Amino acid sequence: MSAYRRDEVWDPLVPSHRDKDRARKVPDTPQTRAPAYRLAFDDTDFLCREELRPVRLQLELLKPELLLAERGIRSTVVMFGGARIPEPGGEAWAAKNETQKKNLEANAVYYDEAREFARLCSRHAAATLYKEFVIVTGGGPGVMEAGNRGADDVGAPSIGLNIVLPHEQAPNAYVTPELCFNFHYFAIRKMHFLLRAKAIAVFPGGFGTMDELFESLTLIQTGRMERVPFLLFGKAFWQGAINLDFLAEQGTISPADVELISFVDTAAEAWNVIADFYALT
């Protein structure tokens, strides 16, 4: 059998990784040390040039897509929510004053609900050999950690879509390592959140959570995305944070747009909405 046969597909060309290794073993001369001599795909300085932004965008879209497809993952349950919400009994590390500390500790109840919601989804995913309803989070702390942790509780894989930020963002310990991705571009990360989404659950959070909430909702409202169960955890929180009825009264959204959202307070309520929507047993 040829050394160039890969993935059961005949390919007579020398693999790129082999030439990459060969190119690094050449004699050390002024010519081979020059940046111009580096293979283009093995030259990070070249790949980071401003003119290469379209290529980098394509790579960030393609890498997770290939790995998720190879894993056989067909659909996901997206969990958005605040990085600053602590585990019950944990430190409200993001609090800047006593009021914030009190409220973050009160909102810690949603860490437990997120964890339980992920367990419920992941138990159903097990029946599909973890190809459907796989949990995906932003990969960081807070609600994101709770989501990945809930999947891990029941031995299920889960996805983390991390992004490089100045603070608050490093992969939590519960993301499946082979499904732990990192992004530079917010836009491509958002695409990966929604490309396989069969349900979207949004927990209390800040600007990032709001951004994800409204972007996803806008895609559904405008018909650029199929309607899926759209769950807002914490009715009191969200009715205080955004007034959808006011927007409908003002005519800036349709009264029917409010019906795109289901307000829930518990994991069981949320799973029932999904199960009813898809007629799951």
LORODREN-266686 format. One record per residue (C-alpha): x, y, z; residue in three letters. Coordinates in steps of 0.001 Angstrom, whole numbers. Layout:
! LORODREN-266686
> x, y, z, residuo
> X, Y, Z, ALA
...
This chain:
! LORODREN-266686
> x, y, z, residuo
> 0, 0, 0, MET
> 1299, 3452, -871, SER
> 2619, 5661, 1925, ALA
> 389, 8400, 565, TYR
> -2905, 6580, 1061, ARG
> -4868, 8465, 3743, ARG
> -8439, 8069, 4987, ASP
> -9045, 5353, 2385, GLU
> -8744, 7967, -406, VAL
> -5943, 7695, -2942, TRP
> -3754, 10799, -3000, ASP
> -452, 10572, -4888, PRO
> 796, 13975, -3690, LEU
> 3314, 14301, -874, VAL
> 1477, 15256, 2333, PRO
> 2010, 18835, 3450, SER
> 3075, 17824, 6964, HIS
> 5893, 15743, 5472, ARG
> 7262, 18634, 3471, ASP
> 6913, 20872, 6505, LYS
> 9197, 18529, 8448, ASP
> 11645, 18271, 5544, ARG
> 11796, 22044, 5148, ALA
> 12743, 22441, 8797, ARG
> 15700, 20035, 8480, LYS
> 17650, 21876, 5789, VAL
> 21159, 23238, 6499, PRO
> 21275, 26446, 8526, ASP
> 22255, 29197, 6061, THR
> 21315, 32840, 5595, PRO
> 18978, 31726, 2829, GLN
> 17125, 29104, 4903, THR
> 16858, 31498, 7878, ARG
> 15202, 34157, 5762, ALA
> 11417, 34539, 6251, PRO
> 10924, 34336, 2495, ALA
> 12135, 30709, 2526, TYR
> 9483, 29471, 4959, ARG
> 6649, 27432, 3536, LEU
> 3647, 29728, 3366, ALA
> 1409, 27444, 5439, PHE
> 4152, 27056, 8089, ASP
> 4881, 30782, 8398, ASP
> 2825, 32259, 11240, THR
> 4152, 35769, 10607, ASP
> 2895, 35537, 7037, PHE
> -466, 34072, 8080, LEU
> -980, 36930, 10562, CYS
> -556, 39650, 7937, ARG
> -3522, 41964, 7492, GLU
> -3917, 40865, 3865, GLU
> -4406, 37257, 5045, LEU
> -7503, 38041, 7116, ARG
> -9838, 36308, 4594, PRO
> -7731, 33148, 4886, VAL
> -7786, 33279, 8693, ARG
> -11549, 33717, 8669, LEU
> -11861, 30656, 6454, GLN
> -9553, 28612, 8677, LEU
> -11534, 29483, 11806, GLU
> -14722, 28428, 10067, LEU
> -13243, 25233, 8668, LEU
> -11236, 23804, 11580, LYS
> -14116, 23311, 14072, PRO
> -16460, 22262, 11264, GLU
> -14137, 19450, 10181, LEU
> -13540, 18197, 13719, LEU
> -17233, 18291, 14675, LEU
> -18175, 16511, 11452, ALA
> -15518, 13858, 12050, GLU
> -17010, 13326, 15504, ARG
> -20430, 12846, 13899, GLY
> -22102, 15678, 15828, ILE
> -25260, 16687, 13970, ARG
> -27045, 18992, 16417, SER
> -26391, 20944, 19589, THR
> -28085, 22679, 22484, VAL
> -26527, 26124, 22889, VAL
> -26069, 27534, 26385, MET
> -25334, 31246, 26741, PHE
> -24893, 32971, 30091, GLY
> -22752, 35063, 32363, GLY
> -19113, 34220, 33073, ALA
> -19423, 36030, 36411, ARG
> -22190, 33929, 37961, ILE
> -20615, 31779, 40692, PRO
> -21361, 28256, 41783, GLU
> -23633, 28273, 44862, PRO
> -21395, 28740, 47870, GLY
> -18560, 29944, 45652, GLY
> -16912, 33337, 45613, GLU
> -18637, 36173, 43744, ALA
> -15254, 37164, 42363, TRP
> -16614, 39740, 39912, ALA
> -18524, 41789, 42506, ALA
> -17408, 45413, 42755, LYS
> -19634, 46312, 45704, ASN
> -21960, 44695, 48245, GLU
> -25030, 45058, 46018, THR
> -23347, 43189, 43185, GLN
> -22088, 40542, 45613, LYS
> -25591, 39972, 46954, LYS
> -27137, 39753, 43483, ASN
> -24447, 37499, 42021, LEU
> -24819, 35133, 44953, GLU
> -28602, 35126, 44459, ALA
> -28171, 34422, 40745, ASN
> -25906, 31471, 41582, ALA
> -29105, 29402, 41543, VAL
> -28801, 29509, 37741, TYR
> -25440, 27737, 37902, TYR
> -27255, 24742, 39368, ASP
> -30117, 25019, 36860, GLU
> -27658, 25242, 33965, ALA
> -25831, 22188, 35229, ARG
> -29046, 20208, 35589, GLU
> -30303, 21366, 32185, PHE
> -27074, 20114, 30593, ALA
> -27527, 16780, 32340, ARG
> -31056, 16418, 30952, LEU
> -29978, 17276, 27406, CYS
> -26941, 14999, 27612, SER
> -28962, 12021, 28818, ARG
> -31095, 12384, 25707, HIS
> -27953, 12808, 23594, ALA
> -26715, 9453, 24870, ALA
> -29587, 7742, 23052, ALA
> -28200, 9156, 19780, THR
> -24611, 8113, 20554, LEU
> -23929, 11796, 21265, TYR
> -24696, 12934, 17746, LYS
> -27775, 15035, 18628, GLU
> -28473, 17620, 21357, PHE
> -24801, 17897, 22334, VAL
> -24149, 20742, 24786, ILE
> -22133, 23684, 23477, VAL
> -21027, 26645, 25597, THR
> -18555, 29487, 25333, GLY
> -16108, 27276, 27204, GLY
> -15369, 29691, 30048, GLY
> -16429, 30060, 33699, PRO
> -19821, 30731, 35274, GLY
> -22854, 29462, 33387, VAL
> -20575, 28109, 30670, MET
> -18719, 25960, 33170, GLU
> -22017, 24745, 34603, ALA
> -23134, 23585, 31154, GLY
> -19988, 21631, 30398, ASN
> -19952, 20302, 33945, ARG
> -23504, 18995, 33684, GLY
> -22594, 17051, 30551, ALA
> -19493, 15708, 32257, ASP
> -21617, 14610, 35243, ASP
> -23335, 12019, 33043, VAL
> -20277, 11040, 31030, GLY
> -21293, 12986, 27925, ALA
> -19033, 14994, 25625, PRO
> -19572, 18735, 25334, SER
> -18204, 21522, 23186, ILE
> -16472, 24726, 24280, GLY
> -16094, 27661, 21893, LEU
> -13513, 29826, 23611, ASN
> -12298, 33207, 22436, ILE
> -9165, 35191, 23198, VAL
> -10085, 37991, 25634, LEU
> -8121, 40224, 28021, PRO
> -9774, 38578, 31032, HIS
> -12395, 36055, 32197, GLU
> -11819, 33574, 29378, GLN
> -9887, 30339, 29702, ALA
> -11271, 26859, 29062, PRO
> -13072, 25399, 32044, ASN
> -12026, 21949, 33214, ALA
> -15199, 20212, 32001, TYR
> -15051, 20823, 28240, VAL
> -14205, 17684, 26265, THR
> -10566, 18376, 25300, PRO
> -11022, 17183, 21707, GLU
> -13976, 19580, 21372, LEU
> -12355, 22612, 22995, CYS
> -11865, 25286, 20332, PHE
> -10375, 28772, 20435, ASN
> -11298, 31739, 18254, PHE
> -9943, 35123, 17316, HIS
> -13021, 36277, 15388, TYR
> -16289, 36758, 17273, PHE
> -18252, 36481, 14021, ALA
> -16975, 32994, 13188, ILE
> -17468, 31838, 16766, ARG
> -21089, 33009, 16598, LYS
> -21610, 31061, 13385, MET
> -20387, 27878, 15054, HIS
> -22748, 28404, 17973, PHE
> -25722, 28378, 15635, LEU
> -24772, 26115, 12707, LEU
> -26034, 22998, 14515, ARG
> -28355, 24553, 17117, ALA
> -31600, 22695, 17880, LYS
> -32278, 24796, 20983, ALA
> -30885, 27953, 22554, ILE
> -30893, 28492, 26311, ALA
> -29929, 31919, 27648, VAL
> -29147, 32389, 31324, PHE
> -28610, 35681, 33175, PRO
> -25549, 37504, 31938, GLY
> -24097, 40795, 30773, GLY
> -23182, 42463, 27496, PHE
> -21792, 39299, 25905, GLY
> -24888, 37309, 26779, THR
> -27133, 40119, 25523, MET
> -25201, 40213, 22268, ASP
> -25617, 36475, 21760, GLU
> -29281, 36607, 22753, LEU
> -30291, 39372, 20338, PHE
> -28153, 38183, 17446, GLU
> -29670, 34698, 17644, SER
> -33173, 36063, 18099, LEU
> -32756, 38406, 15129, THR
> -31744, 35522, 12866, LEU
> -34903, 33643, 13835, ILE
> -37112, 36740, 13601, GLN
> -35859, 37550, 10095, THR
> -36111, 33977, 8840, GLY
> -32364, 33593, 8373, ARG
> -32469, 30707, 10826, MET
> -35095, 28059, 11445, GLU
> -37174, 28565, 14545, ARG
> -35887, 26510, 17481, VAL
> -36845, 26500, 21167, PRO
> -35511, 29779, 22562, PHE
> -35364, 29616, 26340, LEU
> -34719, 32511, 28720, LEU
> -33868, 31175, 32174, PHE
> -34986, 33476, 34984, GLY
> -38209, 35235, 34086, LYS
> -37768, 37904, 36782, ALA
> -34207, 38652, 35667, PHE
> -35061, 39012, 31995, TRP
> -38234, 41003, 32534, GLN
> -36146, 43429, 34552, GLY
> -33327, 43509, 31987, ALA
> -35408, 43876, 28812, ILE
> -39003, 44926, 28278, ASN
> -40245, 43059, 25232, LEU
> -43850, 44101, 25798, ASP
> -42735, 47739, 25645, PHE
> -41012, 47131, 22304, LEU
> -44159, 45458, 20976, ALA
> -46326, 48353, 22196, GLU
> -43979, 50811, 20493, GLN
> -44279, 48850, 17267, GLY
> -40534, 48275, 16945, THR
> -41112, 44520, 17036, ILE
> -44188, 42526, 16080, SER
> -46424, 41307, 18928, PRO
> -45833, 37806, 17560, ALA
> -42064, 38222, 18050, ASP
> -42550, 37980, 21813, VAL
> -43880, 34467, 21268, GLU
> -40506, 33329, 19891, LEU
> -39281, 33189, 23501, ILE
> -40146, 30786, 26302, SER
> -39454, 32027, 29832, PHE
> -38454, 29251, 32214, VAL
> -37074, 29055, 35730, ASP
> -36013, 25431, 35997, THR
> -34145, 22860, 33948, ALA
> -37189, 20588, 33905, ALA
> -39388, 23343, 32443, GLU
> -36780, 24033, 29776, ALA
> -36390, 20413, 28746, TRP
> -40175, 20037, 28531, ASN
> -40292, 22924, 26045, VAL
> -37688, 21181, 23886, ILE
> -39349, 17784, 24194, ALA
> -42745, 19228, 23218, ASP
> -41289, 21147, 20292, PHE
> -39624, 18054, 18811, TYR
> -42209, 15530, 20049, ALA
> -39546, 13625, 21956, LEU
> -40518, 10719, 24156, THR
